[in-house]
């Protein structure tokens, strides 16, 4: 089997607008569904962004301090 064959990916999207205030997971980390990957500060609250499914963090698309809007891709999971 060639590299990448049979590997599915899923994007984790922001559901709110705000600023990335804390990143909990790193590339290569294994996460379970509902594990917090990062936190977005919005309206003076820190809102967790959770993994939508179990897998491995393939890529983080944002950094602490980045501003995001609803629908912004935040991370890619390899499932």
PEMOCOR-V464955 format. One record per pair of residues at least 12 apart in sequence whose C-alpha atoms are under 10 Angstrom apart, sorted by the first residue. I is the first residue (numbers start at 1). J is the second residue. D is the distance in Angstrom with one decimal. If there is no record, write none. Layout:
BEGIN
<<I:J:D> <I:J:D>>
END
This chain:
BEGIN
<<4:78:10.0> <6:79:9.7> <7:78:6.7> <7:79:6.7> <8:55:9.6> <8:77:8.3> <8:78:5.8> <8:79:5.3> <9:55:8.8> <9:56:9.3> <9:57:9.6> <9:58:8.4> <9:76:6.5> <9:77:5.4> <9:78:4.5> <9:79:5.7> <10:51:9.5> <10:52:8.2> <10:53:8.2> <10:54:10.0> <10:55:9.1> <10:57:9.8> <10:58:9.6> <10:75:8.4> <10:76:5.7> <10:77:5.1> <10:78:6.6> <10:79:7.2> <11:51:9.3> <11:52:8.5> <11:58:9.9> <11:59:9.5> <11:60:9.9> <11:61:9.8> <11:72:9.7> <11:73:6.3> <11:74:7.3> <11:75:5.8> <11:76:4.5> <11:77:6.3> <11:78:9.0> <12:37:9.3> <12:49:8.2> <12:50:8.0> <12:51:6.8> <12:52:6.7> <12:53:9.3> <12:60:9.5> <12:61:9.6> <12:71:9.0> <12:72:8.5> <12:73:5.9> <12:74:5.6> <12:75:5.2> <12:76:6.1> <12:77:7.4> <13:49:8.4> <13:50:9.6> <13:51:9.6> <13:52:9.2> <13:68:9.8> <13:69:9.4> <13:70:7.6> <13:71:5.3> <13:72:5.4> <13:73:4.4> <13:74:5.5> <13:75:7.3> <13:76:9.1> <14:40:8.6> <14:48:9.9> <14:49:7.2> <14:50:9.7> <14:68:7.3> <14:69:6.8> <14:70:5.2> <14:71:5.1> <14:72:5.2> <14:73:6.4> <14:74:6.5> <14:75:9.5> <15:40:9.8> <15:47:9.9> <15:49:8.2> <15:68:9.5> <15:69:7.8> <15:70:4.8> <15:71:6.1> <15:72:8.0> <15:73:9.8> <16:40:8.1> <16:41:9.4> <16:42:7.7> <16:47:8.8> <16:49:9.5> <16:68:7.8> <16:69:6.0> <16:70:4.5> <16:71:7.7> <16:72:8.8> <17:40:8.0> <17:41:8.5> <17:42:6.7> <17:43:9.5> <17:67:7.6> <17:68:5.4> <17:69:3.9> <17:70:5.2> <17:71:8.7> <17:72:8.7> <18:39:9.7> <18:40:5.9> <18:41:5.5> <18:42:4.7> <18:43:7.9> <18:44:9.6> <18:45:9.7> <18:46:9.5> <18:47:9.4> <18:65:9.6> <18:66:8.5> <18:67:5.7> <18:68:5.5> <18:69:6.5> <18:70:8.6> <19:39:8.5> <19:40:5.3> <19:41:5.2> <19:42:6.8> <19:46:9.4> <19:62:10.0> <19:63:9.6> <19:64:7.8> <19:65:5.9> <19:66:5.6> <19:67:4.3> <19:68:6.0> <19:69:8.7> <20:38:7.4> <20:39:6.0> <20:40:4.4> <20:41:6.2> <20:42:9.1> <20:46:9.0> <20:47:9.5> <20:48:9.9> <20:49:9.9> <20:62:7.7> <20:63:6.9> <20:64:5.1> <20:65:5.2> <20:66:5.4> <20:67:6.4> <20:68:7.3> <20:74:9.5> <21:38:7.8> <21:39:5.8> <21:40:5.5> <21:41:5.9> <21:42:9.5> <21:46:7.6> <21:47:9.4> <21:48:10.0> <21:63:8.6> <21:64:5.4> <21:65:5.9> <21:66:8.1> <21:67:9.4> <22:37:8.9> <22:38:5.6> <22:39:5.2> <22:40:7.2> <22:41:8.7> <22:46:8.8> <22:47:10.0> <22:48:9.2> <22:63:8.5> <22:64:5.9> <22:65:8.3> <23:36:8.7> <23:37:6.3> <23:38:4.2> <23:39:6.4> <23:40:9.0> <23:48:9.6> <23:49:9.6> <23:60:9.3> <23:62:9.1> <23:63:7.6> <23:64:6.7> <24:36:6.8> <24:37:5.2> <24:38:5.2> <24:39:7.8> <24:48:9.6> <24:49:9.8> <25:37:5.1> <25:38:6.9> <25:56:9.8> <25:57:7.6> <25:60:8.7> <25:75:9.9> <26:38:9.8> <26:56:9.4> <26:57:6.8> <26:58:8.8> <26:59:8.3> <26:60:7.5> <27:56:7.7> <27:57:4.9> <27:58:5.6> <27:59:5.7> <27:60:6.7> <27:75:9.3> <27:76:9.4> <27:77:9.3> <28:55:9.5> <28:56:5.8> <28:57:5.2> <28:58:6.2> <28:59:8.2> <28:77:9.5> <28:78:9.5> <29:55:8.4> <29:56:5.5> <29:57:5.5> <29:58:8.3> <29:77:9.8> <30:54:7.6> <30:55:5.7> <30:56:4.3> <30:57:6.5> <30:58:9.6> <30:77:9.2> <30:78:9.3> <30:79:9.8> <31:50:9.3> <31:51:7.0> <31:52:9.7> <31:53:8.1> <31:54:5.5> <31:55:5.5> <31:56:6.0> <31:57:7.3> <31:77:8.8> <31:79:9.9> <32:50:9.0> <32:51:6.7> <32:52:8.4> <32:53:6.3> <32:54:4.0> <32:55:6.5> <32:56:8.7> <33:50:7.3> <33:51:5.1> <33:52:5.4> <33:53:4.2> <33:54:4.6> <33:55:8.1> <34:48:9.6> <34:49:8.4> <34:50:4.8> <34:51:5.0> <34:52:6.2> <34:53:7.2> <34:54:8.2> <35:48:9.0> <35:49:8.3> <35:50:5.1> <35:51:5.5> <35:52:8.5> <35:53:8.9> <35:54:8.5> <36:48:5.8> <36:49:5.6> <36:50:4.2> <36:51:6.4> <36:52:9.8> <37:49:5.8> <37:50:5.4> <37:51:6.4> <37:52:10.0> <37:57:8.9> <37:60:9.4> <37:74:9.3> <37:75:8.5> <38:50:7.2> <38:51:9.3> <38:60:9.8> <38:62:9.7> <38:63:9.6> <38:64:9.0> <38:74:8.8> <38:75:9.5> <39:64:9.2> <40:64:9.1> <40:65:9.3> <40:66:9.4> <40:67:8.8> <40:68:8.4> <41:65:9.6> <41:67:9.4> <41:68:10.0> <49:74:9.0> <51:75:9.0> <51:76:9.6> <51:77:8.1> <52:77:8.8> <53:77:8.1> <53:78:9.5> <53:79:7.5> <54:77:8.0> <54:78:8.5> <54:79:6.4> <55:76:9.6> <55:77:5.8> <55:78:5.4> <55:79:4.4> <56:76:8.5> <56:77:5.5> <56:78:5.1> <56:79:6.6> <57:75:7.2> <57:76:6.2> <57:77:4.7> <57:78:6.4> <57:79:9.0> <58:75:7.6> <58:76:5.5> <58:77:5.3> <58:78:5.8> <58:79:9.5> <59:74:8.7> <59:75:5.6> <59:76:5.1> <59:77:7.2> <59:78:9.0> <60:73:9.0> <60:74:6.2> <60:75:4.4> <60:76:6.5> <60:77:9.0> <61:73:6.8> <61:74:5.0> <61:75:5.2> <61:76:7.7> <62:74:5.7> <62:75:7.5>>
END
